[in-house]
Amino acid sequence: MNANEFYEENAELFISQTRDADMSAAYAEFVRRLPAGGSILDAGSGSGRDSAWFKAHGFKVEAFDSSPAMVQATESFADVPTRLIRFEEFEWEHPFDGIWACASLLHVARSSFSGVINRLASALNDEGSIYCSFKLGTQERVLNGRYFNDFDERLLVEALSHTRTYAAAMWRTNDVRPDRANENWLNALLSKRRAPTKSALAANHL
Ligand SMILES: C[S@@+](CC[C@H](N)C(=O)[O-])C[C@H]1O[C@@H](n2cnc3c(N)ncnc32)[C@H](O)[C@@H]1O
C-alpha cells in the first residue's frame, strides 16, 4: 500500500482524527509573513481544515492533493478549488504569496525532495514563504503502508542546499492531537534564495 492508497482507504477515519487539530500557532507564524488577503496554496490539503481557516481569514485559497477522497473533502469542507495532482508532477500557472504544506511533504521520497521543492518555488512569489512540517527524525521509513521522510534541522538544511530555497525559520513542536502529544515535529518556513544582483556579482568578481 502506498500513501495514496492509505488516504483513500482510511479517508473517513483520517479526516475525523485531523479536522479539529488546533494549528493556530503555525498559522500565526505563516500568515504574519503574508500580505493581508494574499494568495495561499494548500499543498496536500487533506481534510480541508487549513484551507477553511485561511479562507475564513480573508486569504485567496487554492488547494491540491493526490488522493481523490481528500480533494473531495477539501472542496466540500472549505469550498476552495482543489486539484488532484501529486507533488512530484506539480506545476501551477500562477504564483502564490504562500504555500502551506502541513504534514504532506513528509510523504515525498527523500530522493525527490529537492526537485519537488524547486517545483513549489516556481509557484511562489519572490517574497513568498513555504510552510512545511515533518516528523522529527533522520529516517526514511514505511509505517502502516505509508512512506515517511523524517527530518531534523541538519538534514533539512542539507536537503534545501540543493534547492532555490532556504530555511528562514525552523522550530520543533509536539503533536497537537492529545493522544499523540509525545510525537515531535519539525516545522519550517522556507524563503526563496535571491539571485545575485549584477553589482554583487561584480563586487565578488564572479
Ligand atoms: C498527513 S496528511 C496531511 C493533510 C493536511 N495537510 C493536514 O495537515 O491535516 C498528508 C496529505 O498529503 C497527501 N499526499 C501524500 N502524498 C502526496 C503526494 N505525493 N502529492 C500530493 N499530496 C500527497 C495525502 O493524500 C494527505 O492528504
The ligand as an SDF file (V2000), in Angstrom:
LIG
                    3D

 27 29  0  0  0  0  0  0  0  0999 V2000
   -0.7600   13.5940    6.9210 C   0  0  0  0  0  0  0  0  0  0  0  0
   -1.8520   14.1520    5.6710 S   0  0  0  0  0  0  0  0  0  0  0  0
   -1.8860   15.9300    5.9990 C   0  0  0  0  0  0  0  0  0  0  0  0
   -3.1410   16.5640    5.4740 C   0  0  0  0  0  0  0  0  0  0  0  0
   -3.3190   18.0390    5.8690 C   0  0  0  0  0  0  0  0  0  0  0  0
   -2.3210   18.8880    5.2630 N   0  0  0  0  0  0  0  0  0  0  0  0
   -3.2820   18.1570    7.3800 C   0  0  0  0  0  0  0  0  0  0  0  0
   -2.3530   18.7860    7.8940 O   0  0  0  0  0  0  0  0  0  0  0  0
   -4.1860   17.6250    8.0210 O   0  0  0  0  0  0  0  0  0  0  0  0
   -0.9000   14.0730    4.1740 C   0  0  0  0  0  0  0  0  0  0  0  0
   -1.6620   14.5300    2.9490 C   0  0  0  0  0  0  0  0  0  0  0  0
   -0.7470   14.5890    1.8450 O   0  0  0  0  0  0  0  0  0  0  0  0
   -1.3440   13.9650    0.7250 C   0  0  0  0  0  0  0  0  0  0  0  0
   -0.2650   13.4180   -0.0990 N   0  0  0  0  0  0  0  0  0  0  0  0
    0.5090   12.3310    0.1660 C   0  0  0  0  0  0  0  0  0  0  0  0
    1.4030   12.1520   -0.8120 N   0  0  0  0  0  0  0  0  0  0  0  0
    1.1970   13.1550   -1.7050 C   0  0  0  0  0  0  0  0  0  0  0  0
    1.7950   13.4960   -2.9510 C   0  0  0  0  0  0  0  0  0  0  0  0
    2.7970   12.7690   -3.4520 N   0  0  0  0  0  0  0  0  0  0  0  0
    1.3470   14.5750   -3.6240 N   0  0  0  0  0  0  0  0  0  0  0  0
    0.3160   15.3220   -3.1050 C   0  0  0  0  0  0  0  0  0  0  0  0
   -0.3080   15.0430   -1.9390 N   0  0  0  0  0  0  0  0  0  0  0  0
    0.1320   13.9610   -1.2450 C   0  0  0  0  0  0  0  0  0  0  0  0
   -2.2500   12.9040    1.3010 C   0  0  0  0  0  0  0  0  0  0  0  0
   -3.2470   12.4870    0.3950 O   0  0  0  0  0  0  0  0  0  0  0  0
   -2.7860   13.5990    2.5340 C   0  0  0  0  0  0  0  0  0  0  0  0
   -3.9450   14.3360    2.2740 O   0  0  0  0  0  0  0  0  0  0  0  0
  1  2  1  0
  2  3  1  0
  2 10  1  0
  3  4  1  0
  4  5  1  0
  5  6  1  0
  5  7  1  0
  7  8  2  0
  7  9  1  0
 10 11  1  0
 11 12  1  0
 11 26  1  0
 12 13  1  0
 13 14  1  0
 13 24  1  0
 14 15  1  0
 14 23  1  0
 15 16  2  0
 16 17  1  0
 17 18  1  0
 17 23  2  0
 18 19  1  0
 18 20  2  0
 20 21  1  0
 21 22  2  0
 22 23  1  0
 24 25  1  0
 24 26  1  0
 26 27  1  0
M  CHG  2   2   1   9  -1
M  END
$$$$
